[in-house]
Amino acid sequence: MSSGKISDRRSVMTYRQHFAVVWQRFVTENFDSPAHAAHVFQVDASTADKWFRGLNAPSGWVVGKAISDPHTREAALQLLTGNA
């Protein structure tokens, strides 16, 4: 394995961890509770709870839904682009 592949893996994991924190900020600022986020995104309660605790980041379809929803679009775009 080349050192470039190892380096790339570390960068990806670092971004994944960062994104989980960004998503945590988004859900805690825009939803009353994990149950509220679970209902809006149609995911199970444990998934939304992990988002609220910053343990996991969502799949792309959830991010797409946040951006396409007029109620969350502005907040999602600001956080996801680093403009918040």
C-alpha positions as a Markdown table, in Angstrom:
| # | Residue | x | y | z |
|---|---|---|---|---|
| 1 | Met | 0.0 | 0.0 | 0.0 |
| 2 | Ser | 1.4 | 3.4 | -0.9 |
| 3 | Ser | 1.7 | 6.1 | 1.7 |
| 4 | Gly | -0.7 | 8.2 | -0.4 |
| 5 | Lys | -3.5 | 5.8 | 0.2 |
| 6 | Ile | -2.9 | 5.8 | 4.0 |
| 7 | Ser | -2.8 | 9.6 | 3.9 |
| 8 | Asp | -6.0 | 9.8 | 1.9 |
| 9 | Arg | -7.8 | 7.4 | 4.4 |
| 10 | Arg | -6.8 | 9.7 | 7.3 |
| 11 | Ser | -8.2 | 12.7 | 5.5 |
| 12 | Val | -11.5 | 11.0 | 4.7 |
| 13 | Met | -11.9 | 9.9 | 8.3 |
| 14 | Thr | -11.1 | 13.3 | 9.6 |
| 15 | Tyr | -13.7 | 14.9 | 7.3 |
| 16 | Arg | -16.3 | 12.2 | 8.3 |
| 17 | Gln | -15.7 | 13.1 | 11.9 |
| 18 | His | -16.0 | 16.8 | 11.1 |
| 19 | Phe | -19.2 | 16.3 | 9.1 |
| 20 | Ala | -20.8 | 14.4 | 12.0 |
| 21 | Val | -20.2 | 17.5 | 14.2 |
| 22 | Val | -21.5 | 19.8 | 11.5 |
| 23 | Trp | -24.6 | 17.7 | 11.1 |
| 24 | Gln | -25.1 | 17.6 | 14.9 |
| 25 | Arg | -25.1 | 21.4 | 14.9 |
| 26 | Phe | -27.7 | 21.4 | 12.1 |
| 27 | Val | -30.1 | 19.0 | 13.7 |
| 28 | Thr | -29.8 | 20.5 | 17.2 |
| 29 | Glu | -30.4 | 24.0 | 15.9 |
| 30 | Asn | -33.3 | 23.1 | 13.6 |
| 31 | Phe | -35.2 | 20.3 | 15.4 |
| 32 | Asp | -36.7 | 20.1 | 18.8 |
| 33 | Ser | -35.6 | 16.6 | 19.5 |
| 34 | Pro | -34.2 | 13.4 | 18.0 |
| 35 | Ala | -37.8 | 12.2 | 17.6 |
| 36 | His | -38.6 | 15.4 | 15.6 |
| 37 | Ala | -35.7 | 14.9 | 13.3 |
| 38 | Ala | -36.5 | 11.2 | 12.9 |
| 39 | His | -40.0 | 12.1 | 11.9 |
| 40 | Val | -39.0 | 14.7 | 9.3 |
| 41 | Phe | -36.2 | 12.5 | 7.8 |
| 42 | Gln | -38.2 | 9.3 | 8.2 |
| 43 | Val | -35.3 | 7.5 | 10.0 |
| 44 | Asp | -35.4 | 5.4 | 13.2 |
| 45 | Ala | -35.1 | 7.1 | 16.5 |
| 46 | Ser | -31.7 | 5.6 | 17.3 |
| 47 | Thr | -30.3 | 7.1 | 14.0 |
| 48 | Ala | -31.6 | 10.6 | 14.9 |
| 49 | Asp | -30.3 | 10.2 | 18.5 |
| 50 | Lys | -26.8 | 9.5 | 17.1 |
| 51 | Trp | -27.0 | 12.6 | 15.0 |
| 52 | Phe | -28.0 | 14.7 | 18.0 |
| 53 | Arg | -25.0 | 13.3 | 19.9 |
| 54 | Gly | -22.6 | 13.8 | 17.0 |
| 55 | Leu | -21.8 | 10.1 | 16.7 |
| 56 | Asn | -22.9 | 9.6 | 13.1 |
| 57 | Ala | -23.4 | 11.7 | 10.0 |
| 58 | Pro | -26.3 | 11.1 | 7.6 |
| 59 | Ser | -26.3 | 9.4 | 4.2 |
| 60 | Gly | -26.4 | 11.7 | 1.1 |
| 61 | Trp | -30.1 | 11.3 | 0.6 |
| 62 | Val | -30.8 | 12.9 | 4.0 |
| 63 | Val | -28.5 | 15.8 | 3.2 |
| 64 | Gly | -30.3 | 16.2 | -0.1 |
| 65 | Lys | -33.7 | 16.2 | 1.7 |
| 66 | Ala | -32.4 | 18.9 | 4.1 |
| 67 | Ile | -31.3 | 21.1 | 1.2 |
| 68 | Ser | -34.5 | 20.5 | -0.9 |
| 69 | Asp | -36.9 | 21.3 | 2.0 |
| 70 | Pro | -37.7 | 25.0 | 2.0 |
| 71 | His | -37.9 | 25.0 | 5.8 |
| 72 | Thr | -34.3 | 23.8 | 6.3 |
| 73 | Arg | -32.6 | 24.7 | 3.0 |
| 74 | Glu | -31.0 | 28.0 | 4.2 |
| 75 | Ala | -29.7 | 26.5 | 7.5 |
| 76 | Ala | -28.4 | 23.4 | 5.8 |
| 77 | Leu | -26.6 | 25.2 | 3.1 |
| 78 | Gln | -25.0 | 27.7 | 5.5 |
| 79 | Leu | -23.7 | 25.0 | 7.8 |
| 80 | Leu | -22.7 | 22.6 | 5.0 |
| 81 | Thr | -20.7 | 25.2 | 3.1 |
| 82 | Gly | -19.1 | 26.6 | 6.2 |
| 83 | Asn | -20.9 | 29.9 | 6.1 |
| 84 | Ala | -22.7 | 29.7 | 9.4 |
